[in-house]
């Protein structure tokens, strides 16, 4: 029998990041707060209705004050101090060397939701799962496809109308990336898109190959990011 914890974790993996704090403007969040306050005044005793938001605000102020006193010890503990760089692993099998395996391939994949409801648009939950399944398949075939990793989901904060997300992934050669492009998870999402299953969605990608000696990575006082992750 599946435990409640397992069900919760599965639900969190599937829908935990479906909505982000930045998906709504400050004005919208203030409107949500005002509406919640009006509802609480209707359902709860007056004093309790007043004290609930005040207690939460006091809690947040206290939490930030405590966190400010333990920077790098209790918070921001994943920061790697000093200047450091990432290196590219050499091919384990010399016979597997290809025309592009002497450098690194960067694959930028992007998606845009062209709908006023943003992530609440019809079909977005299914789209979200399609992308997650694609990256899970890449992770499972890391060695076979020379997949090196990817960034977390990135957002175009300058997009004031739609919601544009990006993923930057890194590969040892183009051959592995092409195998990813023909994989079952990627083909499933691609075929659904081509059949207009997601009419409000736009997609894009950019691919770059940088030969050996033509790229560098420098990180300073940051947690593992990008290629350094």
N, C-alpha and C positions, 0 to 999 in steps of 0.2 A: 504493500500500500504506500502511495506517495505521501510523504510527510508534508505538513503545512509549511515548514521551512523551505522545502524543495519547491513547492508551488510558489511561495513568495519570491524565491530567488529567480525562478524561471520568469515570473511576471515582471520582476525588476529588470532582468536582462532584456526582455522583449519591449517593455514600455517605459522603463525608468527614465530614459533620456528623450522620450517622445516630445515632452514639453520642457523648455528651459525658461529660467527667469527672464532672460533677455528676449523671449518671444513676444512679450507685451511691453508697451511703452509705460513710462512712469505714470502718465495720466490714467491709463487703463488700470494699473495696479492700485492707484488711489481710488478709482471708482469702485473696484472690487472691495477695497477696505471699507469705504463708506457704506456700500450695500450690506456688507457683513455686519457692520456696526448697527445699522438700522434693524436688521433681522435679530441681532442679539438683544436689542432694546425691546423688541416685541415678544421674545420668548423667555428672556431671563430677567431676574430682578434687576432693578435699575443700578444698584451699587455694583453688582457683579458684572453687569454689562460695561460699566465705566472702568472697572479695575482690570479686566482681562487684557485690553490692549496696553494699558499702562504697565502692567506687570511684565508683559512680553517685551516692551520697549526697555524697561529696566534690566531685564535679563540680557538683552542684546548688548546694551551699553556695558554691563558688567563683563560679559563674555569677551568683548573686544578689548576692554581694559586689561583683563587677565592675559589675553593672547599677546598684547603689546609688550608685556613683561617677560614673555618666554619665547621670543622669536629665536628660531634655530634650535631651541631645546624642546619646546612643546608644539610649536607651529613651524611651518616651512622647513621641516626636518629633511626633506629630500633634496635640498639645495647642495650642489657639489661645488665647493669653494675653490677659488683659483681658476687659472686658465687651463683648459683641457680640450682635446679634440678626439674625433672618432676615426677609427681605422677600418679599412675594408678587408674582410677575410680573404685569404688566397684560396683558389679552387682546390678542393680536396682530391679531386680526380683530374690529373693533367689531360686525360683523353676527352674530358668534358669541356675543354676550352673552346669558346666560340669567337666569332669576329668581334663581339661587343663585350666579352667577359673580362677585358682588361681594365674596365672602368666601372662606372655605376650608372644605372638607369633610374631616372626619377619620373614617376607617373603621377600626374595631377588629375584627379577625378573630381568632378563637380556636379552638383544637382541644384536646380532652382524650383521652388514651388511658386507657380504663377497663379495665386489665388488669394483673395482678401482674408480668408480664414487662416492662412499660413499652415502651420502644422496640423490644424484641425480640419484641413481640407479633406474631402472624401478620398479614401484610398491611401492616405499618407502613412497610416500604421503599417499597411502592407508593403509600401515602398521602403520604409525603415527596416523592415525585416529582410527584404531582398538584399539591401546593402550589407546588413550584418552577416547574412549567410555567405555573401561573396567574400568578405574578409575572413570569416571563419574557415572557408575552404582554402584560402591562400595560406592561412596559418598552418593548416593540416598538411599542406604540401610545400612547406617552407624549403626543404632540401631539394625536392624534385624540381621546383620552379625557380630556384635561386632567389626566393623572396626574403628580403632582409628586414622588413617591418614597415610600419606606417605611423603617421601622426594620429592624434585623437581628432575628432571632428572639429573642423575649423569653420568659422562663420565670417561672411562678408558683412562687416558692421556698417559699411557705407550704403548698403542696399536698403533704401527706405520704403520700398514697395513690396517686393517679394522676400523670400527667405532663401539665401544661397549658402550652401554648405560645400566644404572641400575636404578631401583627404589627400595627403601627399604620401605616396608609398615609394619604397626603394627596392630595386632589384639588381641582381648581379649582371644580368644580361637581358637582351630583348627577347631571346628565345623563351625564357621562363615567363616573361610578361605576356607573350603571345599565347602560351599554353593556358595562362590564367584567363585570357580573353575568350578562349574556347571551352572553358570549364562548364560544368553543369549549372552551377549557381549563377555565374555571369550570363550564360546563355538564357537561363530562365528569365532573368530580369530584362535582358536585351530584347528577347522575343515579345515579352509582355509590353514593353515600351513601343516597339515597332508596330504592334497591333493596336496601338492607341488605348491601351488599358488604363494608362495614367495620363489623361488629356491635359492636366494642369501642370505637368512636370516637364522641365527642360534639363538636358544633360550636356556635359562637355568633358573633354579630356585633352591634356597636353602631355607629350612624351619627350623627354630629353635624355640623351646619352652623353656622358662626359668621360672621355678616355682617361686612362691612368696618367696621373701627373697634372691633370687639368682641373682638379677640384680640391677644395679644402673645407674643413669644418673647424670653427673656433667657438668655444663656449666659455663663459666666465661668470661664476656665481649664479648659475641657473640649475634647475633640475634637468635630468636627461630629457632632451627635446629633439624632435626631428630625426635626423640620421644618427644622432648620438644616443637615441633611445633604443 
